[in-house]
Amino acid sequence: MKFEQLLNHFDSGICVEQLQKESLLDLALLFVGVDGIISDSELAVVKKWADALSWNSAVKLDDYICDMTGKCVLAVKNDEIEAFIQHRMKHIVDQPMREFAVKLAHKVISADGKIDSNELAAMSVLEEQV
């Protein structure tokens, strides 16, 4: 019985950690497209960071990035940026990871050398969540 509890705790720890990684990645990808343009330089920042992750999912990292980029574009087009950020931040339970989300988003939006009003507005929403 205790061994099963230990396994369940270990599994849930891995699941929580992976969910936090996915949520961080989702947020980073949102900030790639929040200005309405998928910038190669911004996407490169996200991919470089993501490649260093210990990705623990049945979905390959590149496939996840491709799929989630499309979902982020839809969130921007449908004016659901704030809801997207709030939803993803609910899954990031560790305070250092929440703070890292802001740092990563700053790095992403700065990568193309231009920061527009949509990026600043989204950054304000993200910072409020920390």
N, CA, C and O atoms as a GROMACS GRO file, in nm:
protein
  520
    1MET      N    1   0.082  -0.119   0.000
    1MET     CA    2   0.000   0.000   0.000
    1MET      C    3   0.086   0.126   0.000
    1MET      O    4   0.062   0.217  -0.080
    2LYS      N    5   0.186   0.133   0.087
    2LYS     CA    6   0.271   0.250   0.093
    2LYS      C    7   0.353   0.264  -0.035
    2LYS      O    8   0.379   0.375  -0.081
    3PHE      N    9   0.393   0.152  -0.091
    3PHE     CA   10   0.468   0.156  -0.217
    3PHE      C   11   0.383   0.215  -0.328
    3PHE      O   12   0.431   0.295  -0.408
    4GLU      N   13   0.255   0.176  -0.333
    4GLU     CA   14   0.163   0.232  -0.433
    4GLU      C   15   0.146   0.382  -0.413
    4GLU      O   16   0.142   0.458  -0.510
    5GLN      N   17   0.136   0.426  -0.288
    5GLN     CA   18   0.125   0.569  -0.260
    5GLN      C   19   0.250   0.642  -0.307
    5GLN      O   20   0.242   0.751  -0.364
    6LEU      N   21   0.365   0.582  -0.282
    6LEU     CA   22   0.490   0.641  -0.326
    6LEU      C   23   0.493   0.654  -0.478
    6LEU      O   24   0.532   0.758  -0.531
    7LEU      N   25   0.452   0.549  -0.548
    7LEU     CA   26   0.449   0.554  -0.694
    7LEU      C   27   0.351   0.660  -0.744
    7LEU      O   28   0.382   0.735  -0.836
    8ASN      N   29   0.234   0.666  -0.683
    8ASN     CA   30   0.136   0.767  -0.723
    8ASN      C   31   0.189   0.907  -0.700
    8ASN      O   32   0.170   0.996  -0.783
    9HIS      N   33   0.255   0.926  -0.586
    9HIS     CA   34   0.312   1.057  -0.558
    9HIS      C   35   0.421   1.091  -0.659
    9HIS      O   36   0.428   1.204  -0.709
   10PHE      N   37   0.504   0.994  -0.690
   10PHE     CA   38   0.611   1.016  -0.788
   10PHE      C   39   0.552   1.048  -0.925
   10PHE      O   40   0.596   1.141  -0.992
   11ASP      N   41   0.451   0.970  -0.966
   11ASP     CA   42   0.387   0.994  -1.095
   11ASP      C   43   0.322   1.131  -1.100
   11ASP      O   44   0.333   1.203  -1.200
   12SER      N   45   0.253   1.169  -0.993
   12SER     CA   46   0.187   1.299  -0.994
   12SER      C   47   0.289   1.411  -0.994
   12SER      O   48   0.265   1.517  -1.052
   13GLY      N   49   0.404   1.389  -0.930
   13GLY     CA   50   0.510   1.489  -0.934
   13GLY      C   51   0.561   1.510  -1.075
   13GLY      O   52   0.585   1.623  -1.117
   14ILE      N   53   0.578   1.401  -1.147
   14ILE     CA   54   0.622   1.411  -1.287
   14ILE      C   55   0.516   1.480  -1.370
   14ILE      O   56   0.547   1.564  -1.454
   15CYS      N   57   0.390   1.445  -1.346
   15CYS     CA   58   0.281   1.506  -1.423
   15CYS      C   59   0.271   1.656  -1.396
   15CYS      O   60   0.253   1.735  -1.489
   16VAL      N   61   0.284   1.695  -1.270
   16VAL     CA   62   0.278   1.837  -1.235
   16VAL      C   63   0.395   1.911  -1.299
   16VAL      O   64   0.378   2.019  -1.355
   17GLU      N   65   0.513   1.852  -1.292
   17GLU     CA   66   0.631   1.915  -1.351
   17GLU      C   67   0.614   1.930  -1.502
   17GLU      O   68   0.646   2.035  -1.558
   18GLN      N   69   0.565   1.826  -1.568
   18GLN     CA   70   0.544   1.832  -1.713
   18GLN      C   71   0.437   1.935  -1.748
   18GLN      O   72   0.450   2.008  -1.846
   19LEU      N   73   0.332   1.940  -1.669
   19LEU     CA   74   0.225   2.038  -1.694
   19LEU      C   75   0.278   2.181  -1.680
   19LEU      O   76   0.240   2.269  -1.757
   20GLN      N   77   0.366   2.202  -1.583
   20GLN     CA   78   0.427   2.334  -1.568
   20GLN      C   79   0.515   2.367  -1.689
   20GLN      O   80   0.513   2.480  -1.738
   21LYS      N   81   0.592   2.270  -1.735
   21LYS     CA   82   0.676   2.292  -1.854
   21LYS      C   83   0.590   2.325  -1.975
   21LYS      O   84   0.620   2.417  -2.050
   22GLU      N   85   0.483   2.248  -1.993
   22GLU     CA   86   0.394   2.274  -2.106
   22GLU      C   87   0.330   2.412  -2.096
   22GLU      O   88   0.317   2.482  -2.196
   23SER      N   89   0.291   2.450  -1.976
   23SER     CA   90   0.230   2.582  -1.957
   23SER      C   91   0.330   2.694  -1.984
   23SER      O   92   0.295   2.795  -2.044
   24LEU      N   93   0.454   2.676  -1.939
   24LEU     CA   94   0.559   2.774  -1.970
   24LEU      C   95   0.581   2.784  -2.120
   24LEU      O   96   0.592   2.893  -2.175
   25LEU      N   97   0.587   2.670  -2.184
   25LEU     CA   98   0.606   2.667  -2.329
   25LEU      C   99   0.488   2.732  -2.400
   25LEU      O  100   0.506   2.808  -2.496
   26ASP      N  101   0.367   2.703  -2.354
   26ASP     CA  102   0.247   2.765  -2.413
   26ASP      C  103   0.254   2.917  -2.404
   26ASP      O  104   0.225   2.988  -2.500
   27LEU      N  105   0.293   2.966  -2.287
   27LEU     CA  106   0.303   3.111  -2.267
   27LEU      C  107   0.410   3.171  -2.357
   27LEU      O  108   0.389   3.276  -2.419
   28ALA      N  109   0.525   3.105  -2.364
   28ALA     CA  110   0.633   3.155  -2.450
   28ALA      C  111   0.587   3.162  -2.595
   28ALA      O  112   0.616   3.259  -2.665
   29LEU      N  113   0.515   3.059  -2.640
   29LEU     CA  114   0.466   3.058  -2.778
   29LEU      C  115   0.358   3.164  -2.800
   29LEU      O  116   0.349   3.221  -2.908
   30LEU      N  117   0.277   3.190  -2.699
   30LEU     CA  118   0.180   3.298  -2.710
   30LEU      C  119   0.251   3.430  -2.735
   30LEU      O  120   0.208   3.510  -2.818
   31PHE      N  121   0.359   3.453  -2.662
   31PHE     CA  122   0.431   3.579  -2.677
   31PHE      C  123   0.505   3.588  -2.810
   31PHE      O  124   0.539   3.698  -2.854
   32VAL      N  125   0.531   3.475  -2.874
   32VAL     CA  126   0.587   3.479  -3.009
   32VAL      C  127   0.487   3.544  -3.104
   32VAL      O  128   0.524   3.624  -3.190
   33GLY      N  129   0.360   3.509  -3.090
   33GLY     CA  130   0.259   3.555  -3.185
   33GLY      C  131   0.166   3.664  -3.137
   33GLY      O  132   0.074   3.702  -3.210
   34VAL      N  133   0.186   3.714  -3.015
   34VAL     CA  134   0.091   3.810  -2.959
   34VAL      C  135   0.086   3.941  -3.037
   34VAL      O  136  -0.012   4.014  -3.029
   35ASP      N  137   0.191   3.971  -3.111
   35ASP     CA  138   0.193   4.093  -3.193
   35ASP      C  139   0.134   4.069  -3.331
   35ASP      O  140   0.133   4.159  -3.415
   36GLY      N  141   0.083   3.948  -3.355
   36GLY     CA  142   0.021   3.917  -3.483
   36GLY      C  143   0.117   3.863  -3.587
   36GLY      O  144   0.077   3.833  -3.699
   37ILE      N  145   0.244   3.850  -3.550
   37ILE     CA  146   0.346   3.802  -3.643
   37ILE      C  147   0.426   3.692  -3.574
   37ILE      O  148   0.470   3.708  -3.460
   38ILE      N  149   0.446   3.580  -3.644
   38ILE     CA  150   0.532   3.474  -3.592
   38ILE      C  151   0.674   3.506  -3.640
   38ILE      O  152   0.711   3.477  -3.753
   39SER      N  153   0.751   3.566  -3.552
   39SER     CA  154   0.887   3.607  -3.583
   39SER      C  155   0.983   3.489  -3.566
   39SER      O  156   0.981   3.420  -3.464
   40ASP      N  157   1.068   3.468  -3.666
   40ASP     CA  158   1.166   3.359  -3.658
   40ASP      C  159   1.260   3.379  -3.540
   40ASP      O  160   1.297   3.282  -3.473
   41SER      N  161   1.299   3.503  -3.514
   41SER     CA  162   1.392   3.529  -3.404
   41SER      C  163   1.326   3.500  -3.269
   41SER      O  164   1.391   3.448  -3.178
   42GLU      N  165   1.199   3.535  -3.255
   42GLU     CA  166   1.128   3.506  -3.130
   42GLU      C  167   1.107   3.356  -3.115
   42GLU      O  168   1.124   3.301  -3.006
   43LEU      N  169   1.070   3.289  -3.222
   43LEU     CA  170   1.049   3.144  -3.218
   43LEU      C  171   1.180   3.072  -3.187
   43LEU      O  172   1.179   2.970  -3.118
   44ALA      N  173   1.291   3.124  -3.236
   44ALA     CA  174   1.422   3.063  -3.209
   44ALA      C  175   1.456   3.068  -3.060
   44ALA      O  176   1.514   2.974  -3.007
   45VAL      N  177   1.419   3.177  -2.994
   45VAL     CA  178   1.442   3.188  -2.849
   45VAL      C  179   1.365   3.078  -2.776
   45VAL      O  180   1.419   3.012  -2.687
   46VAL      N  181   1.240   3.059  -2.815
   46VAL     CA  182   1.157   2.957  -2.751
   46VAL      C  183   1.212   2.818  -2.779
   46VAL      O  184   1.222   2.736  -2.688
   47LYS      N  185   1.247   2.790  -2.903
   47LYS     CA  186   1.297   2.657  -2.937
   47LYS      C  187   1.428   2.626  -2.865
   47LYS      O  188   1.450   2.513  -2.820
   48LYS      N  189   1.515   2.725  -2.855
   48LYS     CA  190   1.642   2.703  -2.785
   48LYS      C  191   1.617   2.669  -2.639
   48LYS      O  192   1.678   2.577  -2.584
   49TRP      N  193   1.526   2.743  -2.576
   49TRP     CA  194   1.493   2.715  -2.437
   49TRP      C  195   1.427   2.577  -2.425
   49TRP      O  196   1.462   2.498  -2.337
   50ALA      N  197   1.332   2.548  -2.513
   50ALA     CA  198   1.257   2.422  -2.506
   50ALA      C  199   1.347   2.301  -2.530
   50ALA      O  200   1.326   2.196  -2.470
   51ASP      N  201   1.446   2.316  -2.616
   51ASP     CA  202   1.537   2.205  -2.644
   51ASP      C  203   1.616   2.164  -2.520
   51ASP      O  204   1.664   2.050  -2.512
   52ALA      N  205   1.631   2.254  -2.425
   52ALA     CA  206   1.705   2.224  -2.302
   52ALA      C  207   1.617   2.158  -2.196
   52ALA      O  208   1.667   2.114  -2.092
   53LEU      N  209   1.486   2.151  -2.221
   53LEU     CA  210   1.394   2.090  -2.125
   53LEU      C  211   1.408   1.938  -2.123
   53LEU      O  212   1.445   1.877  -2.223
   54SER      N  213   1.378   1.880  -2.010
   54SER     CA  214   1.361   1.735  -2.002
   54SER      C  215   1.215   1.710  -2.035
   54SER      O  216   1.129   1.706  -1.947
   55TRP      N  217   1.187   1.692  -2.164
   55TRP     CA  218   1.050   1.678  -2.212
   55TRP      C  219   1.002   1.537  -2.185
   55TRP      O  220   1.063   1.441  -2.232
   56ASN      N  221   0.893   1.523  -2.110
   56ASN     CA  222   0.843   1.392  -2.069
   56ASN      C  223   0.698   1.377  -2.115
   56ASN      O  224   0.605   1.377  -2.034
   57SER      N  225   0.681   1.364  -2.247
   57SER     CA  226   0.546   1.356  -2.302
   57SER      C  227   0.546   1.259  -2.420
   57SER      O  228   0.648   1.238  -2.485
   58ALA      N  229   0.430   1.201  -2.445
   58ALA     CA  230   0.415   1.114  -2.561
   58ALA      C  231   0.421   1.194  -2.691
   58ALA      O  232   0.452   1.140  -2.797
   59VAL      N  233   0.392   1.323  -2.682
   59VAL     CA  234   0.395   1.412  -2.799
   59VAL      C  235   0.537   1.466  -2.813
   59VAL      O  236   0.593   1.521  -2.719
   60LYS      N  237   0.593   1.451  -2.931
   60LYS     CA  238   0.728   1.504  -2.955
   60LYS      C  239   0.727   1.655  -2.938
   60LYS      O  240   0.629   1.722  -2.968
   61LEU      N  241   0.838   1.707  -2.889
   61LEU     CA  242   0.848   1.849  -2.860
   61LEU      C  243   0.820   1.934  -2.983
   61LEU      O  244   0.745   2.032  -2.974
   62ASP      N  245   0.878   1.900  -3.098
   62ASP     CA  246   0.855   1.979  -3.219
   62ASP      C  247   0.708   1.977  -3.261
   62ASP      O  248   0.655   2.078  -3.307
   63ASP      N  249   0.644   1.862  -3.246
   63ASP     CA  250   0.501   1.852  -3.279
   63ASP      C  251   0.418   1.937  -3.184
   63ASP      O  252   0.323   2.003  -3.224
   64TYR      N  253   0.456   1.935  -3.058
   64TYR     CA  254   0.385   2.015  -2.958
   64TYR      C  255   0.398   2.163  -2.990
   64TYR      O  256   0.300   2.237  -2.986
   65ILE      N  257   0.519   2.206  -3.024
   65ILE     CA  258   0.543   2.347  -3.057
   65ILE      C  259   0.461   2.389  -3.178
   65ILE      O  260   0.399   2.495  -3.178
   66CYS      N  261   0.459   2.306  -3.279
   66CYS     CA  262   0.383   2.336  -3.401
   66CYS      C  263   0.233   2.348  -3.371
   66CYS      O  264   0.168   2.444  -3.412
   67ASP      N  265   0.181   2.251  -3.299
   67ASP     CA  266   0.038   2.250  -3.265
   67ASP      C  267   0.002   2.369  -3.176
   67ASP      O  268  -0.098   2.436  -3.199
   68MET      N  269   0.083   2.394  -3.074
   68MET     CA  270   0.051   2.501  -2.980
   68MET      C  271   0.068   2.638  -3.044
   68MET      O  272  -0.004   2.731  -3.008
   69THR      N  273   0.159   2.653  -3.138
   69THR     CA  274   0.172   2.781  -3.208
   69THR      C  275   0.042   2.815  -3.279
   69THR      O  276  -0.003   2.929  -3.277
   70GLY      N  277  -0.018   2.716  -3.342
   70GLY     CA  278  -0.148   2.736  -3.407
   70GLY      C  279  -0.256   2.777  -3.308
   70GLY      O  280  -0.337   2.864  -3.338
   71LYS      N  281  -0.257   2.714  -3.191
   71LYS     CA  282  -0.356   2.748  -3.089
   71LYS      C  283  -0.334   2.889  -3.036
   71LYS      O  284  -0.429   2.961  -3.004
   72CYS      N  285  -0.208   2.928  -3.026
   72CYS     CA  286  -0.176   3.064  -2.979
   72CYS      C  287  -0.221   3.168  -3.080
   72CYS      O  288  -0.272   3.274  -3.044
   73VAL      N  289  -0.202   3.138  -3.208
   73VAL     CA  290  -0.247   3.230  -3.314
   73VAL      C  291  -0.398   3.248  -3.304
   73VAL      O  292  -0.449   3.359  -3.316
   74LEU      N  293  -0.470   3.139  -3.281
   74LEU     CA  294  -0.616   3.147  -3.265
   74LEU      C  295  -0.655   3.229  -3.142
   74LEU      O  296  -0.749   3.308  -3.147
   75ALA      N  297  -0.583   3.211  -3.033
   75ALA     CA  298  -0.612   3.289  -2.912
   75ALA      C  299  -0.594   3.438  -2.938
   75ALA      O  300  -0.672   3.520  -2.889
   76VAL      N  301  -0.491   3.473  -3.014
   76VAL     CA  302  -0.467   3.614  -3.047
   76VAL      C  303  -0.578   3.666  -3.138
   76VAL      O  304  -0.633   3.773  -3.115
   77LYS      N  305  -0.610   3.589  -3.242
   77LYS     CA  306  -0.714   3.631  -3.338
   77LYS      C  307  -0.850   3.647  -3.271
   77LYS      O  308  -0.928   3.735  -3.307
   78ASN      N  309  -0.879   3.560  -3.173
   78ASN     CA  310  -1.009   3.562  -3.105
   78ASN      C  311  -1.009   3.652  -2.982
   78ASN      O  312  -1.106   3.653  -2.905
   79ASP      N  313  -0.902   3.728  -2.963
   79ASP     CA  314  -0.889   3.820  -2.850
   79ASP      C  315  -0.908   3.748  -2.717
   79ASP      O  316  -0.979   3.795  -2.629
   80GLU      N  317  -0.842   3.634  -2.704
   80GLU     CA  318  -0.850   3.553  -2.582
   80GLU      C  319  -0.715   3.547  -2.510
   80GLU      O  320  -0.686   3.450  -2.440
   81ILE      N  321  -0.635   3.650  -2.528
   81ILE     CA  322  -0.499   3.651  -2.474
   81ILE      C  323  -0.501   3.645  -2.321
   81ILE      O  324  -0.430   3.566  -2.260
   82GLU      N  325  -0.582   3.729  -2.260
   82GLU     CA  326  -0.587   3.734  -2.114
   82GLU      C  327  -0.633   3.601  -2.056
   82GLU      O  328  -0.573   3.552  -1.960
   83ALA      N  329  -0.737   3.542  -2.112
   83ALA     CA  330  -0.787   3.413  -2.064
   83ALA      C  331  -0.682   3.304  -2.083
   83ALA      O  332  -0.666   3.216  -1.998
   84PHE      N  333  -0.610   3.308  -2.196
   84PHE     CA  334  -0.505   3.210  -2.224
   84PHE      C  335  -0.397   3.219  -2.117
   84PHE      O  336  -0.354   3.118  -2.062
   85ILE      N  337  -0.352   3.341  -2.088
   85ILE     CA  338  -0.247   3.360  -1.989
   85ILE      C  339  -0.294   3.313  -1.851
   85ILE      O  340  -0.222   3.241  -1.782
   86GLN      N  341  -0.413   3.353  -1.812
   86GLN     CA  342  -0.466   3.315  -1.681
   86GLN      C  343  -0.478   3.164  -1.668
   86GLN      O  344  -0.443   3.107  -1.564
   87HIS      N  345  -0.526   3.099  -1.772
   87HIS     CA  346  -0.542   2.953  -1.768
   87HIS      C  347  -0.407   2.884  -1.753
   87HIS      O  348  -0.394   2.792  -1.672
   88ARG      N  349  -0.308   2.926  -1.830
   88ARG     CA  350  -0.177   2.861  -1.823
   88ARG      C  351  -0.109   2.887  -1.689
   88ARG      O  352  -0.042   2.799  -1.635
   89MET      N  353  -0.125   3.008  -1.637
   89MET     CA  354  -0.060   3.040  -1.509
   89MET      C  355  -0.120   2.961  -1.393
   89MET      O  356  -0.052   2.941  -1.292
   90LYS      N  357  -0.243   2.915  -1.406
   90LYS     CA  358  -0.302   2.830  -1.301
   90LYS      C  359  -0.224   2.700  -1.286
   90LYS      O  360  -0.222   2.640  -1.178
   91HIS      N  361  -0.162   2.655  -1.394
   91HIS     CA  362  -0.089   2.528  -1.392
   91HIS      C  363   0.056   2.543  -1.349
   91HIS      O  364   0.126   2.444  -1.330
   92ILE      N  365   0.102   2.667  -1.335
   92ILE     CA  366   0.239   2.690  -1.290
   92ILE      C  367   0.232   2.721  -1.141
   92ILE      O  368   0.203   2.834  -1.101
   93VAL      N  369   0.259   2.619  -1.060
   93VAL     CA  370   0.238   2.630  -0.916
   93VAL      C  371   0.363   2.678  -0.842
   93VAL      O  372   0.353   2.732  -0.732
   94ASP      N  373   0.479   2.658  -0.899
   94ASP     CA  374   0.603   2.698  -0.834
   94ASP      C  375   0.630   2.846  -0.860
   94ASP      O  376   0.633   2.889  -0.975
   95GLN      N  377   0.650   2.922  -0.753
   95GLN     CA  378   0.673   3.066  -0.767
   95GLN      C  379   0.796   3.097  -0.854
   95GLN      O  380   0.788   3.187  -0.938
   96PRO      N  381   0.908   3.026  -0.837
   96PRO     CA  382   1.022   3.056  -0.925
   96PRO      C  383   0.989   3.034  -1.074
   96PRO      O  384   1.039   3.106  -1.160
   97MET      N  385   0.906   2.935  -1.103
   97MET     CA  386   0.867   2.911  -1.242
   97MET      C  387   0.773   3.021  -1.292
   97MET      O  388   0.777   3.057  -1.410
   98ARG      N  389   0.690   3.074  -1.204
   98ARG     CA  390   0.601   3.185  -1.241
   98ARG      C  391   0.685   3.308  -1.277
   98ARG      O  392   0.658   3.377  -1.374
   99GLU      N  393   0.787   3.333  -1.195
   99GLU     CA  394   0.876   3.445  -1.221
   99GLU      C  395   0.956   3.422  -1.349
   99GLU      O  396   0.981   3.515  -1.426
  100PHE      N  397   0.996   3.297  -1.371
  100PHE     CA  398   1.069   3.265  -1.493
  100PHE      C  399   0.982   3.287  -1.617
  100PHE      O  400   1.032   3.326  -1.722
  101ALA      N  401   0.852   3.262  -1.604
  101ALA     CA  402   0.761   3.284  -1.717
  101ALA      C  403   0.769   3.428  -1.765
  101ALA      O  404   0.767   3.455  -1.885
  102VAL      N  405   0.777   3.521  -1.672
  102VAL     CA  406   0.788   3.664  -1.707
  102VAL      C  407   0.921   3.691  -1.775
  102VAL      O  408   0.926   3.760  -1.877
  103LYS      N  409   1.029   3.637  -1.720
  103LYS     CA  410   1.162   3.658  -1.779
  103LYS      C  411   1.168   3.601  -1.920
  103LYS      O  412   1.222   3.664  -2.012
  104LEU      N  413   1.113   3.481  -1.937
  104LEU     CA  414   1.113   3.418  -2.069
  104LEU      C  415   1.030   3.498  -2.168
  104LEU      O  416   1.072   3.518  -2.283
  105ALA      N  417   0.915   3.545  -2.126
  105ALA     CA  418   0.830   3.626  -2.214
  105ALA      C  419   0.902   3.754  -2.255
  105ALA      O  420   0.894   3.795  -2.371
  106HIS      N  421   0.971   3.818  -2.161
  106HIS     CA  422   1.049   3.939  -2.194
  106HIS      C  423   1.155   3.908  -2.300
  106HIS      O  424   1.174   3.982  -2.395
  107LYS      N  425   1.222   3.796  -2.280
  107LYS     CA  426   1.327   3.756  -2.374
  107LYS      C  427   1.268   3.731  -2.513
  107LYS      O  428   1.327   3.770  -2.614
  108VAL      N  429   1.153   3.668  -2.517
  108VAL     CA  430   1.087   3.636  -2.644
  108VAL      C  431   1.047   3.763  -2.718
  108VAL      O  432   1.079   3.780  -2.835
  109ILE      N  433   0.977   3.854  -2.650
  109ILE     CA  434   0.927   3.973  -2.720
  109ILE      C  435   1.039   4.069  -2.758
  109ILE      O  436   1.021   4.153  -2.847
  110SER      N  437   1.153   4.058  -2.692
  110SER     CA  438   1.267   4.144  -2.725
  110SER      C  439   1.350   4.091  -2.841
  110SER      O  440   1.430   4.164  -2.899
  111ALA      N  441   1.331   3.966  -2.876
  111ALA     CA  442   1.418   3.899  -2.974
  111ALA      C  443   1.414   3.961  -3.113
  111ALA      O  444   1.515   3.958  -3.184
  112ASP      N  445   1.300   4.016  -3.153
  112ASP     CA  446   1.292   4.074  -3.288
  112ASP      C  447   1.327   4.222  -3.290
  112ASP      O  448   1.321   4.286  -3.395
  113GLY      N  449   1.363   4.277  -3.174
  113GLY     CA  450   1.403   4.416  -3.168
  113GLY      C  451   1.289   4.516  -3.164
  113GLY      O  452   1.311   4.637  -3.161
  114LYS      N  453   1.165   4.465  -3.164
  114LYS     CA  454   1.048   4.552  -3.162
  114LYS      C  455   0.951   4.502  -3.056
  114LYS      O  456   0.919   4.383  -3.050
  115ILE      N  457   0.905   4.593  -2.973
  115ILE     CA  458   0.803   4.557  -2.874
  115ILE      C  459   0.683   4.648  -2.898
  115ILE      O  460   0.692   4.770  -2.884
  116ASP      N  461   0.571   4.586  -2.937
  116ASP     CA  462   0.453   4.668  -2.969
  116ASP      C  463   0.354   4.671  -2.852
  116ASP      O  464   0.376   4.607  -2.749
  117SER      N  465   0.247   4.744  -2.870
  117SER     CA  466   0.149   4.764  -2.763
  117SER      C  467   0.080   4.633  -2.722
  117SER      O  468   0.048   4.615  -2.604
  118ASN      N  469   0.057   4.542  -2.816
  118ASN     CA  470  -0.005   4.414  -2.782
  118ASN      C  471   0.087   4.331  -2.692
  118ASN      O  472   0.041   4.266  -2.598
  119GLU      N  473   0.216   4.336  -2.722
  119GLU     CA  474   0.312   4.263  -2.640
  119GLU      C  475   0.319   4.323  -2.499
  119GLU      O  476   0.324   4.250  -2.400
  120LEU      N  477   0.318   4.455  -2.491
  120LEU     CA  478   0.322   4.521  -2.360
  120LEU      C  479   0.196   4.492  -2.279
  120LEU      O  480   0.203   4.469  -2.159
  121ALA      N  481   0.081   4.493  -2.345
  121ALA     CA  482  -0.046   4.464  -2.276
  121ALA      C  483  -0.047   4.320  -2.224
  121ALA      O  484  -0.088   4.295  -2.111
  122ALA      N  485  -0.003   4.227  -2.306
  122ALA     CA  486   0.002   4.087  -2.264
  122ALA      C  487   0.103   4.068  -2.150
  122ALA      O  488   0.079   3.990  -2.058
  123MET      N  489   0.213   4.141  -2.157
  123MET     CA  490   0.314   4.132  -2.051
  123MET      C  491   0.256   4.183  -1.919
  123MET      O  492   0.284   4.126  -1.813
  124SER      N  493   0.176   4.287  -1.924
  124SER     CA  494   0.111   4.338  -1.802
  124SER      C  495   0.019   4.234  -1.741
  124SER      O  496   0.016   4.216  -1.619
  125VAL      N  497  -0.057   4.165  -1.826
  125VAL     CA  498  -0.146   4.059  -1.778
  125VAL      C  499  -0.065   3.948  -1.712
  125VAL      O  500  -0.101   3.900  -1.605
  126LEU      N  501   0.044   3.909  -1.776
  126LEU     CA  502   0.129   3.803  -1.721
  126LEU      C  503   0.189   3.845  -1.587
  126LEU      O  504   0.188   3.767  -1.492
  127GLU      N  505   0.240   3.965  -1.581
  127GLU     CA  506   0.302   4.013  -1.457
  127GLU      C  507   0.201   4.020  -1.342
  127GLU      O  508   0.238   3.998  -1.227
  128GLU      N  509   0.076   4.050  -1.372
  128GLU     CA  510  -0.028   4.052  -1.269
  128GLU      C  511  -0.051   3.913  -1.209
  128GLU      O  512  -0.093   3.902  -1.094
  129GLN      N  513  -0.024   3.810  -1.285
  129GLN     CA  514  -0.047   3.672  -1.241
  129GLN      C  515   0.062   3.621  -1.149
  129GLN      O  516   0.044   3.522  -1.078
  130VAL      N  517   0.176   3.687  -1.150
  130VAL     CA  518   0.289   3.641  -1.069
  130VAL      C  519   0.270   3.687  -0.927
  130VAL      O  520   0.353   3.660  -0.841
   0.00000   0.00000   0.00000
